[in-house]
Amino acid sequence: MSATETIAPAAPRQRRWHRIKRAAVALAAACLISVGVFAAWVASLGPLPFEQARQVSATVVDRHGKLLRAYAMADGRWRLPVDARANVDPGYLKLLFAYEDKRFYSHHGIDPLALSRAALQLGSRGRIVSGGSTITMQLARLMEPRRERSVHAKLRQMVRAVEIERQLTKDQILNLYLALAPYGGNLEGIRAASIAYFGKEPKRLSLAEAALLVALPQSPENRRLDRHPEEARAARDRVLDRMVEDGQISNDDAAAAKAVAVPRMRKAIPILAPHSADRAVAGFKDIPVISLTLDGSLQKALEALARDRAIALGPKISVGILAVDNESGDVLARVGSPDYFDEQRAGQVDMTRAVRSPGSTLKPFIYGLAFEDGFVHPESLIDDRPIRFGDYAPQDFDMTFQGTVPVRKALQLSLNVPAIALLDRVGASRLSSRLKQAGGNLVLPKDEVPGLAMGLGGVGVTLQDLVQLYAGIARLGTTRPLREIMNENDGPRDPLRLMDQVAAWQVGNVLMGTPPPENAPHNRIAFKTGTSYGYRDAWSVGFDGRMTIGVWVGRPDGAPVPGLVGRVAAAPILFDAFARTGKLPMPLQRPPKGVLIASNAALPLPLRRFRPLGELVRTGSEQAPHIQYPLNGSRIDAGGSDGGSFSAMPVKVAGGVLPMTMMVNGVAAGEIDSRRQRLVDPPGPGFVRLTVIDATGAADTVVVRIQ
């Protein structure tokens, strides 16, 4: 056989092999081109719009995470943030996964089994029985909504679903879906839908409610409860039927759920603590969830109380209530007005922050400084009689005088003359500076300086500052700046000095015995009332061992209201507010060390009766002691301005019977020598009370300021 004849049969095989190679190359090229085109198309989609999808309505919650108020987004939609593990009923999630995405936690965005099942059902039954979209694919569609329903759109969702799965955890995907799912109208997300349709958070849902919330997002506009309730009910029942087929629920449970009517009207989104919420949102614009220190249950109860009482008091009357925790200074409830939307009562004006005349509510602080200075005791006697201080002649509210009464009774009955007499001795400027030091900002008329009239309301103050000061009495002499926004990083809130512990306890003990309003229990809370000049403001502020509550009543425009008296208008609201806390009043703190509990007859002679400044105590024919130096009210430079120690301060006394005892801020500091002199070590900067008591019990006191 020739070589030519041997090679000839191989030629057809080579040609076939070349054709196969060319086809393979062409196919590979086509695949590469397809992959390239697909990759280019995927790249053209750009990044996922996570930032836009994560935008939610600004929400304000209480100290327990309960929703107080939410604000619609700029386009009017309600979309509340969701935490599936903390805020959503597990029963609803079980239905959701069973109906929408059984293998949610195992697939990577696309469920091939679900897609295959959907295609087979479509081919065999001629209609869509179940969708093949996973929750992740539905999230992709919600993040990039498009009207068309096509293979291209479905492919886009699948690509986006894979991208989402690569960038988010399963819990993050679920939370985002539950926040974006549409429920008809401007409602988005399960929380907005549950609150609007059922009036509650989705944390506890019935089977009927859970099935309805699963059904609505499939066709939110055609199943809107406020427009198409029957379509919504039919869709809910189909979900229940599917769950019975899949063995998720029993026939009896499904029948019971189907018997429940669907809501036909939307409920209002909660608006609790609107003034506090407005202020918080204005200060923290970039924080989606703002936590307040308020207690939602107490807030709701006190808002209802204010609304009911304002209606009973008459038109245009407003009510403000503020409750704070004594120990922490946290605001537990703030009611700025009876009705935020009532224009007649200026409902959007927060009356807890409005500057108003305090009436007699500053009197306890006058008495507290008098107790601190040691020239008066709760059982001391004091005169309630006509008296003039220059051109100023104070009178009692009922235009009568009680004569000589115990200091305790003078404060409990809110007698004006004794309070002004004590303020004259304490000093109006000192009272003003002490209250400011403790966080109470008093507003004086323009170009005015503190004077005696401030003791009866001749100054401005807010309910907020007043409550902070009264909480300082309950805390035995120190106030704590109030806190209302838990997101706020305000640093340490150090206690501020109001008065010494003994004086604060004595004030609280006296106020505990104040006669309560009609039908109210006695000796349950320490409280004080006040009425401003012209019946413009009625006040009542009280405290127990746990909290302090303040009440203001009046017209926001400052117009007088005849008969508006603190004891009649505000005190009953105060006692009701304590009752609505749902807790029994907690006893006040025990007496601190150094409290003198004695009857008037057992008091030292100088404390048995209050004497105005300049009137010395005298016994028999002996001349009473008199502190010649330092002078009362003087400022002493003791050399401590550079941070070093203070030098000793000389005290000189005239008169009196030896031996004489020197006392500094009520604490014995030794005896006056035979020359009637003594060097005293100042306890520190600030006001210091110096008292000299001679052998007969006669005494004299001065108050100086060390600097």
Summary of the structure (lengths in Angstrom):
residues: 707
radius of gyration: 38.9
end to end distance: 131.9
largest distance: 166.0
contacts: 2330
relative contact order: 0.07
helix: 39%
strand: 16%
